[in-house]
Amino acid sequence: MKRWLLVAAAVAAGFLGAALVLLGYLAFMASVEEVYLHGWEEMVGWRSLPALLVPVVAIRAALRHEPRRFGRELAILGGGAVVGTLLGAAMGALVTSHPSGPWAGGLMGAGGGSLLGMLPMLLPMSWVRSVPALAVVLVVSACRPSPDPAPFRVVSEPLRDSSGVESVVFFLGDPGQANMESHPVLPRLRRDVEAWMRHLGEDGSVRVAMLGDLIYPDGMGAPGSAGRATDSLRIASQIALVEGPHADTHDARALFLPGNHDWGQEEGRSGEERLRHIEDFLDSWAGPAAERVELVPDAGQGGPVVIDLGDRLRLVVLDTAWWLLGRDSSETETVLQDVRRALDSAGSRRVVMVAHHPLETGGPHGAGVDLGSLFGIRWLLKKAGVLLQDLDSRPYSDLKTGLLDAFEAAGRPALFVGGHEHSLQVFEGGVSSAARAVVVGSGSKLSGLSAVPGMLFGRSEPGYAVLVTRDNGDLQLILKSAPDRFLQCAEDERATCMQQADSAFRTVWSETLPASESTRQR
């Protein structure tokens, strides 16, 4: 065979392999890390550069090796891609019922198989026999558990006499896949809302704060669009949390914070338009909770929005997804100045910052990724700040630095409550400059955790948080969760599962933050 034919075959096989590697990487980011491209044109650019190593190596092999050996190498490359595709598609179908599962799994398998199939082109043929063993080593290293699991201890301080309660705020994060019929956390939370409303009546204030990622995967579509019915059902299930008879009678309200998925992971005007679909839906709601549900802050605005509940509590609400996806650099300093003013003018009220993105986390978006994760690729991407939604990205880091500077200047809040990570976490004051930093993001998904400095509690279970404010300014923080098997009840056993789940929820964290110990530092 003429050498130019070998080179032509190498070019064709190399670029096919490069495409599979790139698509496998993108499928992983979307399916596993929930990081999406903002448009198809972003496939061309720096993301594609590593994949171009495949055709370079293939052309080099065609120029250096004998035709028979090069043919064997091409066969191994193609075989690795085919076997990887089949195995990946099978695994994708097993781990999820979503139609995209087998496709995403197949792409990830094809990319991984192509990379393994390329090794014989780099190694002496005598080493090829070691490729299967090398693959086993890589898989084992990628799947090894975190060496430092999150603290799993339960801290349960009994609820004190409820006669002195001024207000109650519930926090539920990332509920975007949940509905009232199949996800036990929603009916259980609704029952708690009803119980507190029955007790407080008109003498207290009750709010339910949904901490973003209200609708997966891309927020709410326009009226008439495909998927609009499913989107509407999901947010209607969240509205139902304040539609019980006592909630209706005594004016319980729900606050809906935007998350990055509600922006559709899109920057600028496109993302704002996704938010306006949610805002319009809430504003036009005609059910029992009409005029008691709202998007906070308004679509496309960074905030902050200040909400005073009684004489002892101030909520300061931010759209942190705006900071990552929609911000104008000329507006960020205004937002931070308004945060400082909200803190400085709180008077005797305890301040609770509320947002989608947390300031501390031991989950995948923070430090909860070890060197063995995805052969170290995920770890390297995180350390390089490549992933926008991770704490290490430059916009996220700028957000955190700006808020910490505001806290330093105007006084630290009693709590900073966020979602984003699909778990429950509690951190002591320190890096976050709050008495407590809390993560409540397990409304419809769960993700792993690792122990990080300052973490007092971490649990990957479906659950929510309750903040009870007393007349004397004390705050009691309560986290409730159920075992992970009760995240969602399968259709064939739904009735039994939902009944069992209701009694499975228990208090896993409860502590009082006395006004005398957690006042703002000036």
C-alpha positions, 0 to 999 in steps of 0.5 A: 500500500502506498504511503499516501494511502496510509496517511489518508487513512490515518487522517480519516481515522484520526479526525473521527477519533478526535470527534468521538473524544470531543463528543465524549467529553462534552457528553460527560460535562452535560450528563455528569457535571451538568455543565453545558455549552452555551451554543454549538459554535463553542465546540470549535475552540480550545475545548477541541485542541486536546482531541486533535492529538488523535489525528496527529498520533495517527498520522505519525504512526502511518509515517513511521510504521509498516502497513501491516502493523498500522492496519492492526493499530487502526483496527484496535482504534476502531475496535476500542471506539465500537466496544466503548460505544456499546458498553457506554450505551448499556451503562447509560441505559442502566443508570438512568431512564431518561432517553438521553442516557444511552446516547450520552453513555455511548458517546462517553464510551466511544471517546474513552475507547478511542483514547485507549485504542490510540495507545498502541500507536504510541507504545511498542507492540510488545506493550499492547498486551498491557493495555487491558491492565492499564485500563483496569488501573485507570478505572479503579483510580477513577472510581476510588472513593473520597478518602475524607467522607463528610461528617455524618453525625447528627446534632439534634437540639430539641425545639424550644417552646414555640410560643416565642416564635416570631417567624419561620422560613423554609429552604428547599434547593434545586427542586427542578425534577420533583413533583408532589406525587413522586418526590416525598420531600414536597408533601412532607415540607407542605405538611410542616408549613401547614403545621407552623401556620396552624400554630402561628396563625396571624401572629407570625410570618412564614416563608418558603424559599426555593433556592434556584434550579427550579426547573431542570434542565434548562428552565421554563420554555415559552408557552406552547413549546415542547416540554412546557407542560412538564415545566409547568407541572414541576413549578406548580408542585413547588407552588403547592407548598403554600396552598394548604388551607392554613397557608392560604388563610394566614398568608404564607408566601413562597420566594423563587430564586433563579438558579443557573439552570433556570437561566438555561445555562445561557448568558445575557438576554437569552438567559433573562428570557428563560427567567421571564417565562418563570416570572410570568408564570408565577405572576399569572398563577390563579390558584389558591396561592395567587399573589403569594408567589414571586420570582426574587429578584426580578428576572435579569436583576442581580439584587439584592432584595431585602425582606424584613420578617417581623422585628428580628429577621432580615432576608437579603436575597441575591441572584448569584446566577446573574453574577455568572451568566448575566452580569454587566461588570459595571453593575457588580459594584452597585450590587455589592454596595447594596449588600453592604447597605442591607447589612448596615441598616439591619439594626436589631434584625439578624441578617440571613443571606439567601442565594442559589450558589453557596460560599462553601461546599464539599460537593463536586462544585467545590473541593469535593473532587479528588485527584482520581476523579475521571482519571484526574481530568475533572480535578484538573479542569476544576483546579484550572477554573475551567468550569463556570459553576465551580467555586474555582472559576474566576466569576465565582471567585470574584463573587465570593471575594466581593461578598466577603469584602462586603461582610468585612465592611458592614458586618457578617450575616448570621447565615448564608444559605445556598443550594447548587450542590445536591446535598445538605451541609453546615459550615462553621463561621470562618472562610464564609464570614458568616456564623453558619454557611448552609447548603440545602440543595437536595430537593430532587437530586443527590451528589457526593460529598467530601470533608473540607475545612470548616464542615460541621455536617454533610449528608447526601439525602433529600431534605430541607432546612427550617429557620425559626426566629424568636422574639428575643432574636435567637435563631434555631437552624433545623435540617430534616432529611430522609434516607436517599432511597426516598429521593423519588418513589418509583411508579409501581410502588409509589403509594407504599413508598410515599407513606413510608417516606413521610415517617422516614424524615427526621431532624439531622441537625438542630442548633440555636444561634443566640443573638448574643453570640452571633451579632454582626461584627462592626 
